[in-house]
Amino acid sequence: MLDLALAVGSSATEYNAIQPGTIVIFGIVFVPLYSVLIGWFAGEPSDAEVGFLGVGILASFIASLWGGLFVLTILLGFLFW
């Protein structure tokens, strides 16, 4: 049975621990982002339209960063292939 588990992949206990990098990124680095999002929706005066506009701007900024990195990766792949 152990051979089957090793053949399929890593053990199930490997995913029980949270990695330190995950805690640093989501718990410390994103704190300003969390405070901005909470301020847009729970702040005084609260305006849902402005909050959703801000979320859309953040999402488009993140999508443009990921899209640019993807295009750069493809170009570098063609360059060094």
C-alpha positions as CSV (number, residue, x, y, z in Angstrom):
1,M,0.0,0.0,0.0
2,L,2.9,2.3,0.7
3,D,4.3,1.8,-2.8
4,L,0.9,2.9,-4.2
5,A,1.0,6.1,-2.1
6,L,4.5,6.8,-3.2
7,A,3.7,6.1,-6.8
8,V,0.7,8.4,-6.8
9,G,2.5,11.4,-5.2
10,S,3.5,12.8,-1.9
11,S,1.9,11.8,1.3
12,A,-1.2,13.5,2.7
13,T,0.6,14.7,5.8
14,E,2.9,16.9,3.8
15,Y,0.1,19.5,3.3
16,N,-0.9,19.8,6.9
17,A,1.8,22.4,7.7
18,I,1.5,26.1,6.7
19,Q,4.7,27.3,5.2
20,P,6.3,30.4,6.7
21,G,6.4,32.3,3.4
22,T,2.6,32.0,3.2
23,I,2.2,33.5,6.7
24,V,4.6,36.4,5.8
25,I,2.9,37.2,2.4
26,F,-0.8,36.9,3.5
27,G,-0.3,38.0,7.1
28,I,2.2,40.8,7.0
29,V,2.7,42.1,3.4
30,F,-1.0,42.3,2.5
31,V,-2.0,44.2,5.7
32,P,-2.0,47.6,3.9
33,L,-4.2,46.1,1.2
34,Y,-6.6,44.6,3.8
35,S,-6.9,47.9,5.6
36,V,-7.6,49.8,2.3
37,L,-10.3,47.3,1.4
38,I,-11.9,47.4,4.9
39,G,-11.7,51.2,4.8
40,W,-13.6,51.4,1.5
41,F,-16.5,49.2,2.6
42,A,-16.7,49.8,6.4
43,G,-15.3,53.3,6.7
44,E,-17.3,56.4,7.4
45,P,-18.8,57.6,5.0
46,S,-19.2,54.3,3.3
47,D,-19.8,54.3,-0.5
48,A,-20.2,50.9,-2.2
49,E,-19.6,52.4,-5.7
50,V,-16.2,53.8,-4.7
51,G,-15.3,50.5,-3.0
52,F,-16.2,48.5,-6.1
53,L,-14.3,51.0,-8.3
54,G,-11.3,50.5,-6.1
55,V,-11.5,46.8,-6.2
56,G,-11.8,46.9,-10.0
57,I,-8.7,49.1,-10.2
58,L,-6.7,46.8,-7.9
59,A,-7.9,43.8,-9.9
60,S,-7.0,45.4,-13.2
61,F,-3.6,46.4,-11.8
62,I,-2.9,42.8,-10.7
63,A,-4.1,41.4,-14.0
64,S,-1.9,43.7,-16.0
65,L,1.1,42.7,-13.9
66,W,0.4,39.0,-14.3
67,G,-0.3,39.5,-18.0
68,G,2.9,41.5,-18.6
69,L,4.9,38.8,-16.8
70,F,3.3,36.1,-18.9
71,V,4.2,38.0,-22.1
72,L,7.7,38.6,-20.9
73,T,8.1,34.9,-20.1
74,I,6.9,33.9,-23.5
75,L,9.3,36.4,-25.2
76,L,12.2,35.1,-23.1
77,G,11.3,31.6,-23.9
78,F,11.4,32.3,-27.6
79,L,14.6,34.3,-27.2
80,F,16.5,31.5,-25.4
81,W,15.0,28.5,-27.1
